[in-house]
Amino acid sequence: MFDQNQVQPWIDSLQEIFKNSRSNYKNLLQMEKDIQQVSSFLEDYANLRYALDASAIVAVTDTSGKIIYANKKFCELSKYSMEELIGQNHRILNSGYHEKVFFRRMWQTINKGEIWEGEVKNKAKDGTYYWVKTTIVPLMDQYGKPSMHIAIRTDISEGKLAQEKLVEALQNDFTHVVNSMNNLIFKVAKDPDGNFVFILNEGKLAYQLGLDNEKMRNKRIDEVYPPEIASMLVSKYEQAFLGQPMTYNYAYKNRQLLTYLSPLYRDGKVVEIIGCINDITELHQVQEEVEFMAFHDILTSLPNRRKFCDDINHLMRESNDKKEKIAVFFLDLDRFKQINDSLGHSVGDQLIKAIAKKLKKGLRPNAEIYRLAGDEFIIIYPNLTNTDLARTFAEEILTIFDQSIQLDRNEIITTCSMGISFYPDHGIDCDSLLKKADIAMYAAKLKGRNHFCIYEQEMNQANEEVLLIENHLRKAIDNNELELYFQPKLDLHTRKINGMEALLRWKSPMFGNIPPDKFIPIAEDTGLIIKIDNWVLERACMQNKEWNHSCFAAPLRVAVNISPLHFRLPNFQQVVEDVLEKTGLDPHLLELEITESSFIDNIDECIECLEKLRKMGIVVAIDDFGKGYSSLNYLRKFPIHSLKIDRSFIHEVSKNREDVAIVKAITFLAHELNLKVVAEGIETKDVIEILEEIGCDEIQGYYISRPLPKEEFEAIYRMLIH
């Protein structure tokens, strides 16, 4: 490793000592031994150097990195001559492949006197690249500090270059696959300053949005997006870098983008984020259309009853803190039926639109107006500190009708009757306030129309009947007065029965047959619904177990309606599990129908309950969809299986193009979310044909069969399967 000129001076010194020591025989003998040891050392050194030079690529640098020795193999590989290398800094071989931190860590290791090992990509004199497996051994001086570094290398170029080609091929294949997808795949990392930067942006959507990889690579978020979006994205990325997967959507360039973020770990630490962006613009538009049609009246574009209930619930929560009252006005046009019958429905519709326009223009700014149905409107006056103000508002509304309305050639004069109820004086929920205002409105009509009345207890003559029904309902189960009827459900694709819905009936000895819409609300108000639900659930499961064992040619599923009050109980899934265990019914043969109002509150608890039901194998359907608070939010989050479109949309679907549009939009939305669509309330063949064209999956209604007691259901089943 060192040439003859370096060793010769040391040998000359030994010879001088030898000459001066001739007089001392002992010294002479000792010197001879020393020379023999040196000779042996030099021979071993020469052999070691020969073996090392023959088998490895060797170079020696000083502590600053300057090359002071390089063997023949080093020159051959680097394509530099010995003269070109000696005295040069080792950076002459730098390929630019490795980052500065790579060499900084190498120097930190060898400067501490420790051996460093690694794989290095170098650049030869002719511009070609080669890879070497490198071991650097620091040589220490008498003070324990490195005096020079010996680098021993092995050529691994062939394997590494093959590996690079493989990686490049895989990357090209990955890029081809990603760019063939309709979404956008991206990766985010942190630069040395801690800023988030994009390191990958691929996919068709990337190019459509102008966010392709060439434009985005190593760009900060605020260099790409406007400030408000950039701030939101940084917040999401920060949470993802803490190890939390994220899902969110936002608007960008007139598109709605749904994004999923997943943290990528290395050595237990998040080093990057990978994200996937999907364009959900069309789905978002469908949602907006469905929500608008579900919460607004098509004729007048006014909010409808569903929206009224939603708004009044919010107002009631707010007024609880302010100790203020809310006035609910129930407005009904006088003699509208006569106008409609004599001038036609077209004129009637025009009149409704004209009245809506006059009311919107004439009401006070703080009032909200809704169209309930037909010629009925609802008006809310919130934040009342004095109920006497309601009388003033009512007088103002009556004066709006003083002037006639000109419709084409018809001059129409109409008045209205109004009933008023107050929150919380007359009710603490939407239905009770509306009911009390409705009762007061009829009282106003009895006064001769074109009047208003404020609700009074005496107006509610039916209250005693309600109390009697409640009293007898408490004994109905024990007295064996309740009975289950069953209505078949038809698969619209196969035209075969694929299930049935269990429906409760009550035949009271005192009142006779009481319709469910009369006693179920009472049961819910009093809490009796829990006991009734349990009875229905157990009887339905027991009956279905019996039928599937002895009657049905193929297993059928029975659907049971569950009250929101019952579903919200913390032990509901345990109740279902106990019933299934008791009756022995296969969980897959039970379907639970719940309304949207069941999970407006306590969403997390509802999701947990639905997940447990799903794991048990039970099917869950949303009943009366569109009647309540329809939202993609719970459809996306909740493990549900089907939507039952509210019968109010189905009833006029063969006559009303707006209802067709709503049903079509709901069906498209459901199928996009992998949900089945069930239509109830089918009464004509025309409706079935329309639903079949739309793509509805299941139907039920009187056209197929009315709800039937046990024996009659068995008979019609046998008839329909043959």
C-alpha positions, 0 to 999 in steps of 0.5 A, spaced: 500 500 500 506 504 501 511 504 495 519 503 496 521 510 497 516 510 504 519 504 507 527 505 505 529 511 509 526 507 515 531 501 513 537 506 512 536 508 519 536 501 521 543 500 518 546 506 521 544 503 528 547 496 526 554 499 524 554 503 531 553 497 535 558 492 532 562 493 539 556 490 543 555 483 541 549 482 544 546 488 541 548 485 535 544 479 536 538 483 538 539 487 532 539 481 527 533 479 530 529 485 529 531 485 522 529 479 521 522 481 524 522 487 520 523 483 514 518 478 516 513 484 516 515 487 510 514 480 506 507 479 510 505 486 508 507 485 501 503 478 500 497 482 504 497 488 499 498 483 493 492 479 495 488 485 497 490 489 490 488 482 486 481 481 489 478 488 491 478 495 489 482 499 494 483 507 495 486 511 501 484 518 502 486 523 507 481 526 512 479 531 507 477 526 502 483 527 498 486 521 494 493 519 496 493 512 493 489 508 488 490 501 486 490 498 479 482 495 479 480 502 482 483 505 476 480 500 471 473 501 474 473 509 474 477 509 468 482 514 471 489 513 470 493 513 477 496 520 475 489 523 474 486 520 481 492 522 486 491 528 489 484 529 487 478 529 492 474 523 492 468 528 489 471 527 482 467 520 482 460 523 485 454 521 480 449 526 484 445 520 485 445 520 493 443 526 497 447 530 501 445 527 508 448 520 505 455 523 505 454 527 511 452 521 515 458 517 512 463 522 514 460 522 521 461 515 522 468 515 520 470 521 523 468 517 530 473 512 528 468 507 526 467 503 520 462 505 515 459 500 510 454 502 504 452 501 497 455 507 493 453 509 485 459 513 482 460 516 476 466 514 471 471 518 467 467 517 461 460 519 464 458 512 465 455 509 472 457 504 476 455 501 483 460 499 489 459 495 495 464 500 500 467 499 506 471 505 509 476 503 515 479 509 518 486 508 521 488 512 527 494 516 530 497 515 536 492 520 539 486 516 537 484 520 531 483 518 524 489 520 520 487 516 513 481 512 511 482 506 507 476 504 502 475 497 500 470 496 494 467 491 490 463 492 484 456 490 484 454 494 478 451 489 474 446 487 479 444 494 481 443 496 474 439 490 473 435 492 479 434 499 477 431 497 470 426 492 474 424 498 478 424 503 472 419 498 469 415 497 475 414 504 476 412 505 468 407 499 469 404 503 475 404 509 472 400 506 466 395 503 470 394 509 475 393 514 468 388 509 466 384 510 472 379 515 472 381 518 479 387 521 482 392 518 486 397 522 490 403 522 495 405 528 500 411 528 504 415 533 508 420 538 505 426 539 510 423 546 512 417 541 514 412 544 509 407 539 505 409 538 498 407 533 493 411 528 490 406 524 486 400 526 482 397 521 477 391 519 474 386 521 468 383 526 474 389 529 475 390 531 468 383 534 467 384 538 473 391 541 471 394 537 477 398 532 473 405 530 476 410 535 472 406 541 474 405 538 482 412 535 483 415 538 489 410 544 490 407 546 496 400 546 497 399 554 497 403 554 491 397 550 488 391 551 491 387 558 493 388 560 500 382 557 503 382 550 500 390 550 502 388 551 509 383 546 509 388 541 506 394 542 510 389 541 516 387 534 513 394 532 512 397 534 519 392 529 522 394 524 517 401 525 519 399 523 526 397 516 523 389 518 522 386 516 516 382 521 513 375 522 508 373 529 506 370 532 500 371 539 497 369 543 491 375 545 486 374 548 479 366 546 479 367 539 481 366 536 488 372 531 490 371 526 495 378 524 498 381 518 502 388 519 506 392 513 508 398 514 512 405 510 510 409 508 515 417 507 515 420 504 522 414 505 526 413 513 523 409 516 518 413 518 513 408 520 507 401 520 505 398 517 500 391 519 497 385 518 492 381 523 489 374 521 486 370 526 482 363 525 485 360 531 482 354 527 478 353 524 485 353 530 489 348 534 484 343 528 484 343 529 492 342 536 491 336 535 487 333 529 491 334 533 497 331 539 494 325 535 491 324 532 498 324 538 502 321 543 497 314 543 493 315 543 486 309 547 484 311 553 488 318 552 490 317 553 497 319 549 503 315 543 504 312 540 510 319 536 511 323 542 511 318 545 516 319 540 521 326 540 520 326 548 521 322 548 527 326 543 531 332 547 530 328 553 532 325 550 538 333 548 540 335 555 539 329 558 543 330 554 549 336 558 550 333 565 549 326 563 553 322 566 547 316 563 543 315 561 536 308 562 533 306 557 528 300 559 523 296 554 519 293 557 513 288 554 509 285 558 503 277 559 503 273 555 498 279 553 494 275 546 492 270 550 489 275 554 485 279 548 483 272 544 481 269 550 477 275 553 473 280 547 473 286 544 476 291 548 471 287 555 474 288 552 481 295 551 480 296 558 478 292 560 484 297 557 489 303 559 485 300 567 485 298 566 493 305 563 494 308 569 491 304 574 494 305 571 501 313 571 500 312 578 498 307 581 504 310 577 510 315 580 515 322 579 513 323 574 519 317 570 517 318 563 514 313 560 509 312 553 507 307 549 503 304 543 506 299 540 501 293 542 496 291 549 499 295 549 506 301 553 508 305 554 514 308 560 517 313 561 522 314 567 526 320 565 531 323 569 537 317 572 539 317 575 546 310 577 546 304 572 544 300 578 542 304 580 536 301 574 533 295 577 533 298 583 529 301 578 524 295 575 523 291 581 521 297 583 516 296 576 513 289 577 512 290 584 508 294 580 503 288 577 501 284 584 500 286 585 493 283 580 487 288 576 483 288 576 476 289 569 472 289 570 465 282 572 464 279 570 471 279 575 476 279 571 483 277 573 490 279 569 495 280 569 503 284 565 508 282 562 515 288 561 520 290 557 526 295 559 531 299 555 536 305 557 540 311 553 542 312 551 548 305 553 550 301 548 545 307 543 544 314 541 544 315 538 537 313 539 530 307 534 529 303 537 536 304 544 534 302 543 527 296 539 530 294 544 535 294 550 529 290 545 525 285 545 530 285 552 531 284 553 523 278 549 523 275 553 529 276 559 525 273 556 519 267 555 523 267 562 525 265 564 517 272 564 514 277 569 513 278 569 520 284 567 525 284 563 532 289 561 537 289 554 539 285 553 546 284 547 550 277 547 549 278 546 541 281 539 542 274 535 543 278 528 541 282 528 547 278 524 551 278 519 546 285 519 545 286 517 553 281 512 552 285 509 546 291 509 551 287 505 556 285 500 552 291 499 548 295 498 555 291 491 555 291 489 548 296 484 548 294 481 555 287 480 552 289 477 545 287 483 541 293 484 537 294 480 530 299 480 525 297 481 518 302 480 512 303 483 505 307 480 500 313 483 497 315 482 489 321 482 486 320 486 480 326 482 476 323 475 477 316 477 478 316 472 484 315 473 492 321 474 495 319 476 502 313 479 506 312 485 511 309 484 518 303 489 519 300 490 526 292 490 527 288 492 533 281 489 534 278 493 540 272 490 543 270 497 544 272 501 538 272 496 533 278 496 528 283 501 530 287 503 524 295 503 526 296 511 524 291 512 530 294 508 535 301 507 534 302 515 535 299 514 542 303 508 543 309 512 541 307 518 546 306 513 552 312 508 551 307 502 550 311 502 543 317 498 546 312 492 549 308 492 542 315 492 538 317 486 542 311 482 541 310 484 533 318 482 532 317 475 536 310 473 533 313 475 526 319 471 527 316 465 530 311 465 524 316 466 519 320 460 522 314 456 521 312 458 514 319 456 512 319 450 515 312 447 512 310 452 507 315 456 503 318 453 497 324 457 498 326 461 504 323 468 505 325 474 509 320 477 513 320 485 515 318 488 521 317 495 522 321 498 528 319 505 532 325 510 532 324 510 540 325 502 540 331 503 536 335 508 540 335 504 546 342 502 548 340 494 548 336 494 542 340 489 538 340 484 544 333 484 544 333 482 537 338 477 538 334 474 544 328 474 540 332 470 534 335 465 539 328 464 542 324 463 535 330 459 532 329 464 526 335 464 521 338 472 522 338 472 514 331 471 514 329 477 518 329 485 515 328 491 520 325 497 517 327 503 521 325 510 519 330 516 517 328 519 524 331 514 528 338 516 527 338 524 526 341 524 533 346 519 536 349 517 530 355 514 533 351 509 537 346 508 531 352 506 527 354 501 532 348 498 533 347 497 525 354 494 525 352 489 530 345 487 526 349 487 520 354 482 523 348 478 526 346 477 518 340 481 519 338 486 513 336 493 515 332 497 510 330 505 511 322 506 511 319 512 508 325 514 505 324 521 502 319 523 508 324 525 513 331 528 513 334 525 507 342 525 506 348 522 503 351 523 509 348 517 513 347 513 507 354 513 506 356 511 513 351 506 515 351 499 514 344 499 511 341 494 505 335 498 502 331 504 501 323 504 501 321 510 497 315 513 501 308 512 498 307 519 497 312 519 492 309 513 489 302 514 489 302 519 483 308 517 479 303 515 473 300 522 473 306 527 476 312 527 472 315 531 478 314 524 482 317 520 477 323 525 477 324 524 485 323 516 484 328 516 478 333 520 482 332 516 489 333 509 485 340 512 481 342 514 488 341 508 491 344 503 486 350 508 486 351 506 493 349 499 492 343 499 495 336 496 493 330 500 492 323 498 494 317 501 492 311 501 497 303 503 496 303 500 489 295 500 486 296 500 479 299 496 473 301 503 470 305 504 476 309 498 476 311 499 469 314 506 470 318 503 476 320 497 472 323 502 467 326 506 472 330 500 475 326 499 482 328 492 485 322 490 489 315 492 490 309 491 495 302 494 495 294 493 494 295 491 486 299 485 488 295 484 495 293 487 501 295 485 508 292 479 510 291 474 516 295 468 516 291 463 513 289 468 507 296 469 506 298 462 505 293 461 500 295 467 496 302 465 496 300 458 494 296 462 488 302 466 486 307 461 486 303 457 481 
